[in-house]
């Protein structure tokens, strides 16, 4: 930790984090408070400007940014020549959901058909066993 800071650093802290010392970086808060105490004229001027901005920011409406503004910010952040619009795969997520839904429906239908076939085979085997049992009982009676 620094034992002292310059007026430029104090101004930078207050401009970046505002006039409330609780928002200042913990590692520099103590020396910034000491600077404020040792240089009240500079601190008063810098903090008055910061308070004006803090008050204006706190009273501002926190509405959602428009889609156009979001794209403009993204475009400014991208290196030159990089596309700033989403790729077609990102634009059309419904097709993926549709494909996934159709796949799930096909799997469910296959499961139902398979289940019915197993059930019918089991049922036909049970009927065959019943017929064989009846036939064997009939043969016993014929003796």
Backbone bond lengths (Angstrom), bond angles and torsions (degrees), N, CA, C in turn:
res aa  C-N    CA-C-N  psi(-1)  N-CA   C-N-CA  omega(-1)  CA-C   N-CA-C  phi
1 X - - - 1.446 - - 1.519 107.89 -
2 X 1.341 115.79 142.20 1.450 121.46 178.61 1.523 109.54 -76.98
3 X 1.338 115.51 145.85 1.463 117.63 177.77 1.517 111.01 -84.91
4 X 1.339 116.78 -21.89 1.459 121.06 177.89 1.515 108.97 -145.28
5 X 1.336 115.44 156.39 1.454 119.64 174.35 1.523 108.57 -127.46
6 X 1.296 115.51 159.71 1.461 120.65 179.24 1.527 109.63 -85.18
7 X 1.299 115.55 166.01 1.464 119.59 177.67 1.534 110.17 -64.26
8 X 1.348 116.23 -33.92 1.462 119.45 178.39 1.533 111.01 -63.75
9 X 1.333 115.69 -41.35 1.473 119.04 179.56 1.518 110.11 -68.37
10 X 1.319 118.14 -40.21 1.463 121.17 177.62 1.526 109.49 -60.00
11 X 1.324 117.12 -46.05 1.462 121.17 179.05 1.538 110.53 -61.44
12 X 1.323 116.01 -41.83 1.466 119.82 179.85 1.533 111.05 -62.40
13 X 1.319 117.18 -41.69 1.474 121.19 179.32 1.519 110.03 -63.29
14 X 1.331 116.25 -48.94 1.466 120.36 -177.02 1.528 110.68 -66.85
15 X 1.320 117.97 -40.03 1.467 120.46 178.29 1.525 111.51 -65.43
16 X 1.312 116.80 -37.29 1.469 120.46 -177.69 1.521 112.92 -78.48
17 X 1.338 117.35 -39.56 1.467 120.83 -171.68 1.515 114.43 -110.86
18 X 1.324 117.95 -7.67 1.455 120.66 178.39 1.512 112.83 95.78
19 X 1.327 115.06 179.21 1.467 121.83 -174.56 1.534 113.29 -81.28
20 X 1.307 117.85 -15.16 1.472 121.01 -178.97 1.530 109.73 -81.62
21 X 1.331 117.80 114.11 1.471 120.41 -178.55 1.535 113.98 -58.33
22 X 1.312 118.18 -22.89 1.472 120.45 179.24 1.530 111.15 -66.07
23 X 1.315 117.73 -21.65 1.466 121.74 179.43 1.523 112.12 -87.74
24 X 1.286 117.61 -14.30 1.473 121.33 -177.86 1.524 109.35 -68.52
25 X 1.326 117.98 152.80 1.472 120.56 178.48 1.526 110.82 -57.94
26 X 1.312 115.88 133.75 1.470 120.69 -176.36 1.528 111.96 -57.38
27 X 1.320 117.44 -35.83 1.463 120.75 -178.17 1.513 114.02 -69.91
28 X 1.331 117.29 -19.51 1.463 120.67 -178.41 1.521 113.23 -116.67
29 X 1.310 116.76 -2.48 1.464 120.71 -175.35 1.524 112.47 -61.05
30 X 1.312 116.68 -46.38 1.472 119.64 -176.67 1.528 111.33 -62.65
31 X 1.335 117.81 -45.03 1.466 119.55 -178.88 1.525 110.95 -71.44
32 X 1.332 118.04 -30.83 1.463 120.92 176.56 1.531 110.21 -68.49
33 X 1.328 116.40 -40.33 1.473 119.65 176.11 1.523 111.05 -64.82
34 X 1.322 116.87 -37.85 1.463 121.08 176.71 1.534 110.16 -65.15
35 X 1.327 116.72 -41.29 1.467 120.43 176.87 1.526 109.80 -61.23
36 X 1.343 116.78 -43.55 1.471 121.03 179.26 1.518 110.61 -59.12
37 X 1.325 116.89 -39.02 1.466 121.49 -179.61 1.533 110.53 -72.01
38 X 1.313 117.93 -39.46 1.470 121.55 -176.69 1.530 112.97 -79.72
39 X 1.325 118.07 -25.23 1.465 122.51 -177.67 1.525 109.40 -128.95
40 X 1.324 118.60 67.97 1.464 121.28 -173.17 1.530 113.63 -63.28
41 X 1.337 118.62 -32.50 1.470 119.39 -178.04 1.524 111.04 -66.95
42 X 1.323 115.33 -48.28 1.473 119.79 179.06 1.521 109.82 -63.31
43 X 1.314 116.33 -46.69 1.463 121.10 -177.90 1.524 110.64 -61.58
44 X 1.321 118.17 -41.83 1.464 122.00 -178.80 1.539 110.05 -61.93
45 X 1.336 117.05 -45.74 1.463 121.34 -179.59 1.529 110.94 -63.54
46 X 1.326 116.80 -49.79 1.474 121.37 -177.53 1.523 110.70 -63.95
47 X 1.311 116.98 -42.73 1.467 120.24 -177.66 1.519 111.74 -72.81
48 X 1.336 118.75 -30.04 1.468 120.57 176.50 1.523 109.85 -65.37
49 X 1.325 116.86 -42.75 1.469 120.39 177.02 1.526 110.78 -62.87
50 X 1.314 115.43 -42.49 1.475 119.83 -179.58 1.522 110.65 -66.80
51 X 1.326 118.50 -38.21 1.464 121.24 178.92 1.528 110.61 -63.24
52 X 1.324 116.67 -39.51 1.471 120.08 177.90 1.523 109.62 -59.47
53 X 1.311 116.95 -46.26 1.462 120.96 178.69 1.529 111.00 -66.71
54 X 1.342 117.04 -42.06 1.476 120.58 178.32 1.528 110.29 -58.34
55 X 1.326 116.88 -45.52 1.469 120.74 -179.46 1.524 111.18 -63.97
56 X 1.320 116.32 -41.81 1.456 119.95 179.34 1.529 110.54 -63.88
57 X 1.342 116.43 -43.93 1.466 119.88 179.64 1.522 112.31 -65.51
58 X 1.317 117.04 -38.59 1.468 119.27 -178.55 1.523 111.87 -71.29
59 X 1.342 117.36 -23.62 1.462 119.55 179.20 1.526 112.16 -90.54
60 X 1.315 117.63 -8.20 1.470 121.05 -177.53 1.522 110.25 -69.69
61 X 1.320 115.34 146.94 1.468 121.90 176.97 1.521 108.86 -70.93
62 X 1.320 116.55 133.51 1.459 121.12 -178.62 1.519 110.91 -97.11
63 X 1.319 117.39 46.64 1.461 121.26 179.61 1.521 111.07 -69.03
64 X 1.320 114.99 164.45 1.461 121.42 178.78 1.528 109.13 -73.53
65 X 1.317 117.62 138.58 1.465 119.70 176.20 1.529 109.86 -69.72
66 X 1.312 115.78 147.82 1.458 119.97 179.87 1.532 109.50 -68.30
67 X 1.314 115.16 160.84 1.461 120.57 178.17 1.526 109.53 -62.43
68 X 1.337 116.17 -38.88 1.470 119.82 179.43 1.528 110.68 -61.42
69 X 1.330 117.07 -41.76 1.466 120.30 178.87 1.523 110.75 -66.15
70 X 1.318 117.49 -40.22 1.460 120.62 178.41 1.524 110.37 -60.35
71 X 1.339 117.31 -43.89 1.458 120.86 179.50 1.522 111.45 -66.56
72 X 1.331 116.03 -36.95 1.465 119.20 179.23 1.526 110.56 -65.09
73 X 1.322 116.68 -42.43 1.476 120.45 178.29 1.521 109.86 -63.26
74 X 1.332 117.19 -45.33 1.465 120.24 178.40 1.520 111.44 -61.60
75 X 1.341 116.59 -40.70 1.464 120.20 -179.69 1.515 110.79 -62.97
76 X 1.326 116.95 -37.87 1.464 119.98 179.99 1.525 111.94 -72.30
77 X 1.317 116.90 -24.62 1.459 120.82 -179.49 1.528 111.71 -82.65
78 X 1.335 117.46 -23.35 1.462 122.06 -176.14 1.528 110.80 -78.62
79 X 1.328 116.59 145.05 1.467 119.28 172.89 1.525 110.02 -63.66
80 X 1.315 117.18 156.60 1.459 121.82 -179.56 1.525 110.12 -59.05
81 X 1.313 116.18 136.97 1.453 121.29 176.80 1.512 114.68 90.34
82 X 1.320 119.18 -7.06 1.463 121.58 179.46 1.524 107.96 -89.50
83 X 1.315 115.73 134.15 1.462 119.80 179.95 1.517 110.01 -62.94
84 X 1.332 115.53 138.97 1.459 119.31 -179.53 1.513 112.10 -109.48
85 X 1.314 117.35 4.65 1.460 120.76 175.17 1.523 108.31 -104.19
86 X 1.331 117.44 149.40 1.464 118.51 -178.98 1.525 112.12 -65.93
87 X 1.297 115.54 150.61 1.461 121.91 177.67 1.521 109.01 -68.18
88 X 1.329 118.53 155.41 1.463 120.81 -178.72 1.525 113.46 -53.81
89 X 1.335 118.20 -34.90 1.469 119.98 -179.92 1.526 110.71 -65.00
90 X 1.325 117.19 -31.83 1.462 120.61 179.24 1.519 110.26 -78.79
91 X 1.326 116.93 -34.51 1.461 121.19 -177.78 1.520 111.32 -68.89
92 X 1.334 117.05 -32.23 1.460 120.74 -174.19 1.524 112.76 -112.42
93 X 1.319 118.76 63.74 1.465 118.60 179.51 1.520 112.70 -70.12
94 X 1.345 117.92 -18.92 1.466 119.97 -179.05 1.519 111.39 -64.71
95 X 1.336 117.29 -32.13 1.466 119.39 179.14 1.519 110.83 -64.34
96 X 1.344 115.42 -37.99 1.464 117.95 177.40 1.517 110.44 -64.92
97 X 1.337 115.90 -41.97 1.464 119.05 179.03 1.525 109.99 -63.83
98 X 1.331 116.24 -40.05 1.455 120.10 179.99 1.528 110.29 -64.01
99 X 1.333 116.42 -45.59 1.466 120.01 178.95 1.531 110.26 -62.93
100 X 1.302 116.62 -43.76 1.462 119.63 178.42 1.517 111.52 -64.35
101 X 1.337 116.71 -39.51 1.468 120.91 178.50 1.515 112.00 -65.78
102 X 1.338 115.37 -40.91 1.469 118.74 177.90 1.527 111.18 -65.69
103 X 1.317 116.39 -39.54 1.462 120.16 177.16 1.520 111.24 -62.47
104 X 1.326 115.94 -42.73 1.465 120.30 178.70 1.521 110.62 -64.67
105 X 1.337 116.91 -41.72 1.461 120.51 179.09 1.529 110.54 -63.02
106 X 1.337 116.69 -41.38 1.473 120.12 179.06 1.527 110.41 -64.27
107 X 1.315 117.08 -40.96 1.464 120.17 179.29 1.524 110.76 -65.17
108 X 1.335 116.09 -40.19 1.471 119.05 177.96 1.532 111.01 -64.36
109 X 1.340 115.79 -43.18 1.467 119.44 179.38 1.524 110.60 -62.64
110 X 1.331 117.12 -42.65 1.470 120.09 178.04 1.523 110.40 -62.33
111 X 1.314 117.08 -39.55 1.458 120.33 178.20 1.516 112.14 -63.83
112 X 1.325 116.21 -39.32 1.470 119.73 178.53 1.524 110.38 -66.39
113 X 1.335 116.88 -46.19 1.466 120.39 179.30 1.530 110.12 -61.18
114 X 1.324 116.90 -45.82 1.458 120.65 179.17 1.531 110.33 -61.15
115 X 1.321 115.79 -44.31 1.467 119.60 179.54 1.516 112.58 -62.66
116 X 1.335 115.91 -41.41 1.462 119.34 177.63 1.521 111.43 -64.64
117 X 1.326 117.08 -41.87 1.468 119.93 178.79 1.517 111.01 -61.92
118 X 1.320 116.53 -44.35 1.470 119.35 177.83 1.523 109.97 -61.61
119 X 1.319 115.95 -41.55 1.469 119.80 179.20 1.515 111.97 -64.30
120 X 1.339 116.18 -41.63 1.466 119.46 179.21 1.522 111.24 -67.63
121 X 1.333 116.67 -39.86 1.473 119.62 178.16 1.521 109.40 -62.94
122 X 1.316 115.97 -44.75 1.462 119.54 179.37 1.520 110.68 -63.03
123 X 1.325 116.72 -41.15 1.460 120.95 179.40 1.531 110.70 -65.85
124 X 1.341 116.35 -42.95 1.480 118.78 -179.70 1.527 109.98 -67.52
125 X 1.355 117.42 -36.11 1.457 119.36 176.67 1.522 110.51 -64.60
126 X 1.319 117.20 -39.48 1.465 120.67 178.94 1.519 110.61 -65.10
127 X 1.340 116.56 -39.85 1.467 120.06 178.14 1.536 110.44 -66.37
128 X 1.342 115.52 -40.99 1.469 119.19 179.85 1.522 110.21 -63.11
129 X 1.323 116.05 -41.54 1.466 119.17 178.38 1.519 110.73 -64.62
130 X 1.336 116.63 -37.52 1.468 119.53 179.09 1.531 110.70 -66.24
131 X 1.347 115.95 -41.21 1.464 119.72 178.91 1.528 110.11 -64.84
132 X 1.356 117.02 -44.36 1.458 120.28 178.82 1.522 110.98 -63.23
133 X 1.295 117.12 -39.99 1.464 120.39 178.99 1.526 110.27 -64.34
134 X 1.332 116.03 -42.58 1.474 119.34 178.50 1.521 110.68 -64.24
135 X 1.340 116.73 -40.92 1.462 121.12 -179.45 1.512 110.25 -65.76
136 X 1.321 117.11 -40.36 1.461 118.20 -179.75 1.518 110.55 -69.25
137 X 1.309 117.61 -33.18 1.467 119.48 176.20 1.542 109.93 -69.37
138 X 1.302 117.12 -34.97 1.465 120.95 178.62 1.512 109.93 -67.31
139 X 1.334 117.64 -37.77 1.455 120.80 178.46 1.529 111.19 -66.59
140 X 1.334 115.65 -37.17 1.435 120.03 179.49 1.534 109.56 -64.27
141 X 1.358 113.76 -38.99 1.472 117.35 179.97 1.542 111.13 -68.07
142 X 1.346 118.28 -28.73 1.460 121.99 -178.91 1.527 112.29 -75.17
143 X 1.196 122.87 -13.04 1.463 124.66 179.92 1.446 109.98 -71.87
